[in-house]
Amino acid sequence: MVSKDQRRRQLAREKYARQQQRRTAAQHRARRRTVIIASALAVALAAGVAAFSSAALMGDDRADDRAAADPSSTAAPDPCQTPAKGAPSKAKWKKEPAMSIDTGASYTAALHTTCGQIELKLDAAGAPHTVNSFAFLAGKRFFDHSRCHRFLDRRIYVLQCGDPTGTGTGGPGYTLPDENLKDPKIKGGVYPAGTVAMANSYDGKHDNTRNSGGSQFFLVYKDSPLPANYTPFGTVTGGMDVLKKIAAAGSRPDPQIGSTAPNATVVIDRATVARS
């Protein structure tokens, strides 16, 4: 027969064993959290480095921003509507369109997207070639039914659009000169929230990769550290709430573009430019 004292000792041993098991499990969970946090930081830093390398916003080289893809991203409910019926443009032009805008006038643009309307004020004086091309392409309905294919939400906060192929490799067939790179708004290595700028394929080293903008552009929805290599040609004047709604839905890795894409279905149903 087991005495009361032996029973107490047995219960104490069992309690100690349970405490040890809980302590071991807690240590395991803590180590796992540390690994996850370290991995997340590595992804965030990789995304920043990729963007700084300039390839993160390129239209035709996807390798360097592949590190921005975060396999831990989870899909969020899609806050956007079904795209309007229609097919993306397949048009190409051999050379930049002739100058047809008045650089002394004011121009605005409207992106009618599946997530809401985004309004832009275009800087015709500071970036005449870029604004002229943007107006030309909008008039040709080049942007209509195109998906905003790239979305960065770690250290660099941009939504990239303007490629009818949705792959990050498409363009209008011609290239544009870099412009407005000394705009005081982008001094200090930061493109402020609300900036509209051109993507390009400048590799950060070789001059022969400059002047490589096309149709792809990006909207900055939160201050982003970027070198002054991307032509700023406008400002978001309406629809920052739309961009924040897209941001709230998060991102997902997209092997097709080698980067992250928005979870939201962001499609430009119609793009227009008007002289104001």
C-alpha positions in Angstrom: 0.0 0.0 0.0 1.3 3.4 -1.0 1.7 5.8 1.9 0.5 9.4 1.8 4.1 10.6 1.8 5.0 8.4 -1.2 1.8 9.6 -3.0 2.7 13.2 -2.4 6.2 12.6 -3.8 4.8 10.8 -6.8 2.4 13.6 -7.5 5.2 16.1 -7.1 7.3 14.2 -9.6 4.4 14.1 -12.1 3.8 17.8 -11.7 7.5 18.5 -12.2 7.5 16.4 -15.4 4.5 18.3 -16.7 6.2 21.6 -16.0 9.3 20.5 -17.8 7.2 19.4 -20.8 5.5 22.8 -20.9 8.8 24.6 -20.5 10.4 22.6 -23.4 7.4 23.3 -25.6 7.5 27.0 -24.8 11.2 27.1 -25.6 10.5 25.3 -28.9 7.8 27.9 -29.8 10.1 30.8 -28.9 12.9 29.4 -31.1 10.4 29.0 -33.9 9.1 32.6 -33.5 12.7 33.8 -33.6 13.3 32.0 -36.8 10.1 33.3 -38.4 10.9 36.9 -37.3 14.5 36.6 -38.6 13.2 35.3 -41.9 10.7 38.1 -42.2 13.4 40.7 -41.5 15.6 39.0 -44.1 12.8 39.2 -46.7 12.2 42.9 -45.8 15.8 43.7 -46.2 16.1 41.7 -49.4 13.1 43.6 -50.8 14.7 46.9 -49.9 18.1 46.0 -51.5 16.3 44.7 -54.5 14.4 48.0 -54.9 17.6 50.0 -54.3 19.4 48.0 -57.0 16.9 49.7 -59.3 15.7 46.4 -60.8 12.7 46.3 -58.4 11.0 48.8 -60.6 12.2 47.6 -64.0 10.0 46.7 -66.8 12.1 44.1 -68.4 14.5 42.5 -65.9 12.8 40.6 -63.1 15.7 38.7 -61.4 16.8 41.3 -58.9 13.4 41.9 -57.3 12.7 38.2 -57.0 13.9 38.4 -53.4 10.9 40.7 -52.6 8.5 37.7 -52.9 7.4 36.6 -49.5 6.1 33.0 -49.4 4.5 33.6 -46.0 2.1 36.2 -47.5 -1.5 35.0 -47.1 -4.4 35.9 -49.4 -6.8 38.5 -48.0 -10.4 39.1 -49.2 -10.3 40.9 -52.6 -11.7 44.4 -52.1 -12.0 45.1 -55.8 -14.7 44.6 -58.4 -14.7 42.4 -61.5 -12.8 44.0 -64.4 -14.8 45.5 -67.3 -15.1 43.4 -70.4 -12.3 43.9 -72.9 -8.8 42.7 -73.8 -5.4 44.4 -73.1 -3.8 46.3 -75.9 -1.2 44.6 -78.2 -0.2 47.8 -80.0 3.4 48.7 -80.5 5.1 51.8 -82.0 8.5 52.1 -83.5 9.3 55.5 -82.0 8.3 57.9 -79.3 5.2 60.0 -80.3 5.7 63.5 -81.6 5.3 66.2 -79.0 1.7 67.3 -78.9 1.2 68.6 -75.4 1.6 72.2 -74.3 4.4 72.2 -71.6 3.0 75.4 -70.2 -0.5 73.9 -69.6 -1.8 71.8 -66.8 -2.8 68.2 -67.4 -4.7 65.7 -65.2 -5.2 61.9 -65.6 -7.8 59.6 -64.2 -7.2 55.8 -63.7 -10.6 54.2 -63.5 -9.7 50.9 -61.8 -11.6 48.0 -60.5 -10.7 49.2 -57.0 -11.8 52.8 -57.4 -10.7 55.9 -59.2 -7.2 57.3 -58.9 -6.6 60.9 -60.0 -3.3 62.4 -61.0 -1.8 65.8 -61.7 0.8 65.5 -64.4 4.0 67.6 -64.6 4.2 68.5 -68.2 6.8 71.2 -67.6 9.2 69.0 -65.6 8.7 65.8 -67.6 7.4 66.7 -71.1 8.4 63.6 -72.9 7.0 61.3 -70.3 3.7 63.2 -69.9 3.4 63.5 -73.7 3.8 59.7 -74.0 1.4 59.0 -71.2 -1.2 61.2 -72.8 -0.6 59.5 -76.2 -0.9 56.0 -74.8 -4.0 56.9 -72.8 -5.6 58.3 -75.9 -4.8 55.1 -77.8 -6.4 53.1 -74.9 -3.1 51.3 -74.4 -3.6 51.1 -70.6 -7.2 50.0 -70.7 -7.9 46.5 -69.4 -4.3 46.2 -68.1 -3.5 44.6 -64.8 -1.4 46.4 -62.2 1.0 43.5 -61.9 3.6 44.4 -59.3 3.0 45.5 -55.7 5.8 46.1 -53.1 4.8 46.5 -49.4 8.0 46.0 -47.5 10.2 49.0 -47.2 9.4 50.1 -50.7 5.7 50.8 -51.1 4.6 51.0 -54.7 1.9 49.7 -57.1 3.3 49.3 -60.6 1.0 49.4 -63.7 1.2 50.1 -67.4 2.1 46.7 -68.8 -0.7 45.2 -70.9 1.0 41.8 -70.8 0.9 41.8 -67.0 4.3 40.2 -66.9 6.6 43.1 -66.2 8.2 42.8 -69.6 5.7 44.6 -71.8 5.9 48.1 -73.2 4.9 50.4 -76.1 7.8 49.5 -78.4 9.8 52.7 -77.8 11.8 54.1 -74.9 11.8 57.5 -73.2 14.5 59.8 -71.9 15.0 60.1 -68.1 13.6 63.4 -66.9 13.1 65.5 -63.8 15.6 63.5 -61.8 16.6 66.7 -59.9 13.1 67.4 -58.8 13.5 68.6 -55.2 10.6 66.4 -54.1 12.7 63.3 -54.5 15.9 64.6 -52.9 17.3 62.7 -50.0 16.8 59.3 -51.5 13.1 59.2 -50.8 10.1 59.2 -53.2 7.3 60.6 -51.1 3.9 59.2 -50.9 1.8 60.3 -53.8 4.6 60.4 -56.3 3.9 59.0 -59.8 7.1 57.9 -61.5 8.3 55.8 -64.5 9.7 52.3 -64.2 12.8 51.6 -66.3 15.6 49.1 -66.8 18.5 51.2 -65.5 20.9 48.8 -63.8 22.4 51.4 -61.5 25.9 51.1 -63.2 25.9 51.5 -66.9 24.8 54.6 -68.8 23.6 52.6 -71.7 20.8 51.3 -69.6 19.5 54.8 -68.8 16.7 56.4 -70.8 14.8 53.2 -70.8 11.4 54.1 -69.6 8.4 52.9 -71.6 4.8 52.6 -70.5 5.2 51.1 -67.0 4.8 53.5 -64.1 4.4 53.2 -60.4 2.3 54.9 -57.7 4.0 55.5 -54.3 1.5 55.0 -51.5 4.0 55.5 -48.7 7.3 57.2 -48.5 9.8 54.9 -50.1 13.7 54.9 -50.1 14.7 54.9 -53.7 17.6 56.5 -55.6 16.7 59.4 -58.0 16.7 57.1 -61.1 13.0 57.1 -61.9 11.3 60.0 -63.7 8.8 61.6 -61.5 6.0 62.9 -63.7 3.0 63.4 -61.5 1.3 63.4 -58.2 -1.7 61.5 -56.8 -4.4 64.1 -56.1 -7.2 61.7 -55.4 -7.5 58.0 -54.6 -4.9 57.5 -51.9 -7.7 55.7 -50.1 -7.9 53.3 -53.0 -4.2 52.6 -52.8 -4.4 52.0 -49.1 -7.3 49.6 -49.7 -5.2 47.7 -52.1 -2.3 47.7 -49.6 -4.6 46.4 -46.9 -5.3 43.3 -49.0 -1.6 42.5 -49.0 0.6 40.8 -51.6 1.5 37.4 -52.9 4.5 35.9 -54.8 4.0 35.8 -58.5 6.4 33.5 -60.3 5.5 35.0 -63.7 6.9 38.4 -62.8 9.5 37.1 -60.3 8.2 39.5 -57.6 5.1 40.2 -55.5 1.7 41.0 -57.0 -1.3 42.5 -55.2 -3.8 40.2 -53.7 -6.4 42.7 -54.9 -7.6 42.4 -58.5 -6.2 45.8 -59.7 -7.1 46.4 -63.3 -7.2 49.7 -65.2 -10.6 49.6 -66.9 -10.0 53.0 -68.5 -7.3 55.6 -68.4 -7.8 59.2 -69.5 -5.8 62.4 -69.7 -7.3 65.9 -70.0 -5.9 69.4 -70.2 -7.2 71.3 -67.2 
